[in-house]
């Protein structure tokens, strides 16, 4: 057997093994932990996608994707009634807050996978998909953000579709004017217009449907089973979204006015963390930092090289995970509360200080754990 064919067989085996151990929505992990709500997340995500497609199909009947009629069509949706009962606010609110719930659940699933070491060999593909799905869910949100076409939606989308132009500041790529081309593709014009709305509208509908079709294909060809979600998980998902709508009903701001930008333009909450680093750096370096951070997260199964799976044996790695999520919340709040870059840059020493303290303290703890495990292994070997 040649070296080339042997190498190809190893690659093929590696890929088949990873696909065989891949869980896209916890379809095999949940039965192993039926009483642990953390393993209901995958099922809740899949159920949420199905409900979103159903609600989106109903809303699409009344929505008009044009610059002139989008805002008014959303207002007409808010007036919908069924047998005299106003259902429009609930249709819109449930669709709005279920989208937020899906993003939160996707982030929590990444947290659980890493905390429980479910991302390690041979489950790397599960981890890759979980991280990618967080990005996809934010695209769900961003593509639907402009559809109400109020002031916040218009100007946040303007900022979001301007970001690709900073590719033109990169060496070599800058001469190709690729950034301006990508912006034109996103907007369908040089400014936000009906073409932009129709493109985002199509993406907002097609992307969830595509994910469900791919999931069903995967279940059919590889698993031949569906996600197992307990009834309590279904009730919990509905209860959270309904409570969200009751406490803060979904509504529109003033209609979009291209000639009057608001003083403090903010993206939606799930982009505030990215926005924070765009504020403390220039846009180019802020984008590069976020891309590098995403690549770092994706490669975590290979960065954390130890074989431990119990959380108690991974104090350094899990402490950095907790710190990362804590900073996501804190820095997102800071980005929303303060518009001055100088104020936000004052956080930099505190961020670095927090990481240094965590690495020193929990790194020492991790070293003790490694030494104890090595000592146990030596004793077993001696026996």
Order of alpha helices (4+ residues) and beta strands (2+ residues): alpha-alpha-alpha-alpha-beta-beta-alpha-alpha-alpha-alpha-alpha-alpha-alpha-alpha-alpha-alpha-alpha-alpha
